[in-house]
Amino acid sequence: MAKQKVLIGMSGGVDSTVSTMLLQEEGYEVEGLYMRLHSKPGYHEIHQARAQKAADFAGVKLHVLDLEETFQQKVINPFIETYKEGKTPNPCALCNRNLKFGEMLKFADKVGADFLATGHYIQHDGKYLIQAEDDTKDQSYFLFYINKEIVPRLKFPLGTRHKKDIKAMAAKIEGLESFASQAESSEICFVETTYTNVLKDYVKVDQPGDVIDSEGNVVGEHKGYMHYTIGKRKGFTVKGAHDPHYVTKIIPEKNQIVVGLKPELECFDVELKDINMFDERTSFDTTVKLRYRTYAVPCHVEIEGNTAKIQLHEPVLGVAAGQAAVFYDDNKLIGGGWIA
């Protein structure tokens, strides 16, 4: 019987490299794909060479797909627009839907692969995405927006493993030791230093403006609204303030930021748009994560068409429009949407 074929995304990092070898151990025929997503100077010269080294070591064919134009349209342009609107984007979730589990799946079909694999720390049961065993590395939050139809075709070799074990495994493989010690890739691949440096190529970021309080009084000044996200407490002045002030709202059309004391950040009601559910439920109690590095809080959800209203059972500080709200039933990801 012919072996089933898996196409794996190979980035040149330790996770995708070890995943490739684990899939081979499981008896699959494996081919790799390196995606050129952005044009950060010098980036691909290093990472593509590493991916090629890993592919050569494992004896798998490495395809290279140039997706710079698609990445610009589907990820970078929305990233810029979201900041211009005074919101906080989540480019990784868009990239996962459109490129890693969109364009890459199309390529898998082209080469006749039965499955698509990545080095993400996440699991699934054929219908739902499930959080990784290693909760410090779990990446389910960023995959909430993928098309539910493709879940049965996905392979995540690292879902049941811990990062420290993956590094230890690579360290023991002669020829791959350097993969175990190389620096972790940053959260957002196209951001070299700060997100404002990316924005500066497209828009005027530095535009001093007024800081106002919730009553509309001018209380200080800031260096341009795109420098701020909800909950930020530095980088602006508040005359005569003794307590820390936080950004509670951004008014892009007036280049103003609204600030207040910590209790003013508390939020109990959240509205979502562009809902992506993995099942049919529309009125339910569950838990929701409103940012990646936070814990899930209990809530009630009412979905109507493509939008939803969430009532939080405990207050959350600094909920930012543009971010993802992701629903979890215990460790099972059941869907989510974009904070409107």
C-alpha positions in Angstrom: 0.0 0.0 0.0 1.3 3.5 -0.9 2.4 5.7 1.9 0.2 8.7 2.7 1.8 12.0 1.8 2.2 15.0 4.2 3.3 18.5 3.1 4.9 20.2 6.1 5.6 24.0 6.4 9.4 24.2 7.0 10.6 27.6 8.4 14.1 26.6 9.3 13.3 26.5 13.0 13.6 23.6 15.5 9.8 23.0 15.7 9.2 22.3 12.0 12.5 20.4 11.7 11.7 18.0 14.5 8.0 17.7 13.2 9.3 16.6 9.8 11.3 13.8 11.4 8.4 12.7 13.7 6.2 12.4 10.6 8.7 10.3 8.9 8.9 8.1 12.0 5.1 7.7 11.8 5.6 6.3 8.3 4.4 9.2 6.1 6.0 10.3 2.9 7.0 13.9 3.7 7.6 16.9 1.5 8.5 20.3 2.8 7.4 23.8 1.8 9.2 27.1 2.6 7.1 30.2 2.2 8.6 33.5 1.4 6.0 35.8 3.0 7.7 39.2 3.5 10.6 41.1 2.2 12.5 41.8 5.4 16.2 42.3 4.3 18.4 39.3 4.9 15.6 37.2 6.5 15.1 34.6 3.8 18.8 34.2 3.1 19.1 32.8 6.7 15.8 31.0 7.2 15.5 29.4 3.7 19.1 28.1 4.0 18.2 26.5 7.4 15.0 25.0 6.0 17.1 23.5 3.1 19.6 22.1 5.6 16.9 20.5 7.6 15.2 19.1 4.5 18.5 17.7 3.2 19.2 16.1 6.6 15.8 14.5 6.6 16.0 13.5 2.9 12.8 15.3 2.0 12.1 17.5 -1.1 11.8 21.2 -0.2 9.5 23.4 -2.3 9.7 27.2 -2.1 6.6 29.3 -2.6 6.9 33.1 -3.1 3.8 34.6 -1.5 5.1 38.1 -0.8 2.3 39.8 -2.8 -0.5 37.8 -1.2 1.0 38.4 2.2 1.1 42.1 1.6 -2.5 42.1 0.5 -4.0 39.7 3.1 -1.8 40.4 6.2 0.3 43.6 6.0 -2.3 45.9 4.5 -5.0 44.9 7.0 -2.3 45.4 9.8 -1.7 49.0 8.6 -5.5 49.7 8.2 -6.3 48.4 11.6 -3.8 50.7 13.3 -5.0 53.6 11.2 -8.5 52.9 12.6 -7.1 53.1 16.1 -7.4 49.4 16.7 -4.9 46.6 17.6 -4.4 44.0 14.9 -3.7 40.3 15.1 -1.8 39.6 11.9 -0.9 35.9 12.9 -4.5 34.8 12.9 -5.1 36.4 9.4 -1.9 34.8 8.1 -2.9 31.4 9.5 -6.3 31.5 7.7 -5.1 33.0 4.4 -1.6 31.7 4.0 -0.5 28.8 6.3 -3.8 27.1 6.1 -5.0 28.7 2.9 -2.3 29.0 0.2 -0.3 26.2 1.8 -3.3 23.8 1.6 -3.8 24.7 -2.1 -0.1 23.8 -2.6 -0.6 20.5 -0.7 -3.4 19.7 -3.2 -1.1 20.5 -6.1 1.6 18.1 -5.0 -1.0 15.4 -4.1 -0.5 15.5 -0.3 -3.2 13.9 1.8 -2.3 16.0 4.9 -0.9 19.4 5.8 1.4 19.7 8.8 3.0 22.5 10.7 5.2 22.8 13.8 2.4 24.6 15.8 1.8 23.5 19.4 -1.8 22.5 19.1 -3.9 19.4 18.8 -7.3 18.5 17.2 -9.8 15.6 17.4 -11.0 15.8 13.7 -13.6 18.5 14.5 -12.3 20.9 17.1 -8.8 22.4 17.7 -7.5 21.5 21.2 -5.0 23.3 23.3 -1.4 21.9 23.3 -0.1 19.7 26.2 2.6 22.4 26.7 0.4 25.3 27.8 3.3 27.7 27.8 3.6 27.2 24.0 -0.1 26.6 23.1 -0.9 28.4 19.8 -4.6 27.5 19.5 -5.6 31.2 20.0 -3.9 32.2 16.7 -5.7 29.4 14.7 -9.3 30.2 15.8 -10.0 31.8 12.3 -9.0 28.8 10.1 -11.7 27.1 8.0 -13.2 24.3 10.0 -13.6 22.1 6.9 -9.9 21.5 6.7 -9.3 20.4 10.3 -9.4 16.6 9.5 -6.5 17.1 7.0 -4.2 18.8 9.6 -1.3 17.2 11.4 0.4 18.8 14.4 3.2 16.4 15.6 4.1 18.7 18.5 0.6 19.0 20.1 1.3 16.3 22.7 4.9 17.3 23.4 6.8 19.9 25.4 9.1 22.5 23.9 12.0 21.6 26.2 11.8 18.0 24.9 11.8 19.1 21.3 15.0 21.1 21.9 16.5 18.2 23.7 15.6 15.9 20.8 17.3 18.2 18.3 20.4 18.6 20.5 21.0 14.9 20.3 20.8 14.6 16.5 24.2 14.8 15.0 24.1 17.6 12.4 21.1 19.3 13.9 22.5 20.4 17.2 22.6 24.1 16.1 18.8 24.0 15.6 18.3 23.3 19.3 20.1 26.5 20.4 19.1 29.0 17.7 17.0 32.0 18.9 13.2 31.7 18.9 11.4 33.5 16.1 9.5 36.7 17.2 5.7 36.7 17.6 5.2 38.8 14.4 7.6 37.7 11.7 7.7 40.9 9.6 8.3 43.2 12.7 12.0 43.6 13.2 12.0 46.0 16.2 8.7 47.7 16.9 5.4 47.7 14.9 5.6 51.5 14.6 8.7 51.1 12.4 6.7 49.0 10.0 3.9 51.6 10.0 6.3 54.4 9.3 6.9 53.0 5.8 3.3 53.6 4.9 1.7 56.3 7.2 2.7 59.3 9.2 3.0 57.8 12.8 4.5 60.7 14.6 1.8 63.4 14.9 1.6 65.0 18.4 -2.0 65.3 19.6 -4.1 65.8 22.7 -4.6 63.5 25.6 -8.1 63.9 27.0 -10.0 62.5 30.0 -13.4 60.8 29.8 -15.2 64.2 30.2 -13.4 65.5 27.1 -11.0 67.8 28.9 -7.5 68.2 27.5 -5.1 66.9 30.2 -1.8 66.3 28.3 -0.2 65.4 25.0 0.9 62.3 23.1 3.2 61.6 20.1 0.7 60.2 17.6 -2.3 57.9 18.3 -0.9 55.0 16.4 1.8 54.6 19.1 -0.9 53.5 21.6 -3.1 50.5 22.3 -5.8 50.1 24.9 -4.3 49.7 28.4 -1.0 51.4 27.6 0.3 53.5 30.5 3.5 55.1 29.1 4.6 57.5 26.4 2.1 60.4 27.0 1.8 63.2 29.6 -1.0 63.9 32.0 -0.7 67.2 33.8 -0.6 67.0 37.6 -1.4 63.2 37.7 -0.3 61.3 40.8 -1.8 57.9 39.9 -0.9 55.9 36.7 -3.2 56.7 33.8 -4.1 54.2 31.1 -5.3 54.5 27.5 -9.0 53.7 27.6 -10.0 54.8 24.1 -8.4 56.0 20.8 -10.1 58.6 18.6 -8.1 58.3 15.3 -10.1 61.0 13.3 -9.1 63.6 15.9 -5.7 62.1 16.7 -6.7 62.0 20.4 -6.3 59.4 23.1 -8.6 59.1 26.1 -7.0 58.2 29.4 -8.3 57.2 32.8 -7.5 55.4 36.0 -7.3 51.6 36.1 -11.0 51.0 37.0 -12.0 52.8 33.7 -10.4 49.9 31.8 -12.9 47.4 33.2 -15.1 45.8 30.6 -18.1 43.5 30.9 -19.7 43.6 27.4 -17.9 42.8 24.2 -19.2 42.9 20.6 -17.7 40.7 17.9 -17.8 40.6 14.1 -16.7 37.9 11.5 -17.5 35.0 13.8 -15.9 31.6 13.0 -17.4 28.7 14.8 -16.4 25.0 14.7 -20.0 23.9 15.6 -23.5 25.2 15.3 -24.2 26.6 18.8 -25.5 30.2 18.9 -26.5 30.8 22.6 -24.2 29.3 25.2 -22.1 29.7 28.3 -18.3 29.1 27.9 -15.0 30.8 28.6 -13.3 33.4 26.3 -9.7 34.6 25.9 -9.6 38.2 24.8 -5.8 38.4 24.3 -3.1 35.7 23.7 -1.2 36.0 27.0 -4.3 36.0 29.3 -6.5 33.4 30.9 -10.0 32.5 29.6 -12.8 34.1 31.6 -16.4 32.7 32.0 -19.0 34.4 29.8 -22.3 34.1 28.0 -22.4 34.3 24.2 -25.2 35.2 21.9 -24.4 34.8 18.1 -26.6 36.4 15.5 -25.5 35.8 11.9 -21.9 37.0 11.6 -21.8 39.0 14.9 -21.9 38.1 18.6 -22.4 39.8 22.0 -20.4 38.5 24.9 -21.4 39.1 28.5 -18.4 38.6 30.8 -19.0 37.1 34.2 -16.0 39.0 35.6 -14.4 42.3 34.4 -11.5 42.2 31.9 -9.1 45.1 31.8 -8.2 46.8 28.5 -10.2 45.0 25.8 -8.9 46.2 22.5 -10.9 46.4 19.2 -9.1 44.5 16.4 -8.0 41.6 18.7 -9.4 38.1 18.7 -11.9 36.8 21.2 -11.6 33.0 21.3 -14.0 30.6 22.9 -12.9 27.6 24.9 -14.9 24.7 26.3 -12.3 23.4 28.8 -9.3 22.8 26.5 -11.3 22.6 23.3 -11.5 25.7 21.0 -15.1 26.0 19.8 -14.8 29.3 17.8 -14.3 33.0 18.1 -14.5 36.4 16.4 -12.9 39.8 16.1 -13.5 42.4 18.8 -15.5 45.2 17.1 
